[in-house]
Amino acid sequence: MSKQIIRGLEKLRNGEQLNLKSRAFTNVASATAAGLSPAKNPGALIYLSTGGTGAVPCLAFSDGTNWKQITLGANAI
């Protein structure tokens, strides 16, 4: 597991803010081209600026085999 992912998990455990923009990609292909494969990064969470269905921003989670899209919904209140 990469040091960035480990540091991100530590931040979450400590209740700190996690900024996914530091690891933003346009889509899964750009993440893969940067060397971030789901097989090498199980549990990773990334931000895709145009990677979602319909070319909309979304999050993607690695299940160890594939990147799973997490669609962004309504505004948080």
C-alpha positions, -999 to +999 in steps of 0.1 A: +000+000+000+014+034-009+025+059+017-001+084+005-029+059+011-016+050+045-013+087+055-049+092+042-062+063+064-043+078+094-060+111+088-095+095+086-088+076+118-079+109+135-110+127+123-090+150+100-101+163+066-090+142+036-083+162+005-087+141-026-078+169-049-041+162-043-047+129-061-073+141-087-076+123-120-098+131-150-108+094-154-098+058-146-075+057-176-055+087-164-052+071-129-040+039-145-015+058-167-002+074-135+005+039-121-025+038-098-041+004-105-070-010-084-050-043-079-021-025-064-042-002-043-071-020-027-092+003-006-080+034-023-104+063-029-098+087-057-115+118-072-123+116-109-131+151-123-148+138-155-148+101-149-183+094-140-212+082-161-221+111-184-186+126-179-195+141-145-173+142-114-173+112-091-153+092-066-139+058-073-131+031-048-107+002-055-121-032-045-088-048-054-099-057-089-118-028-103-125+009-097-161+012-085-178+045-092-194+064-063-218+089-078-219+123-062-254+133-052-272+163-038-255+190-018-246+183+018-266+204+042 
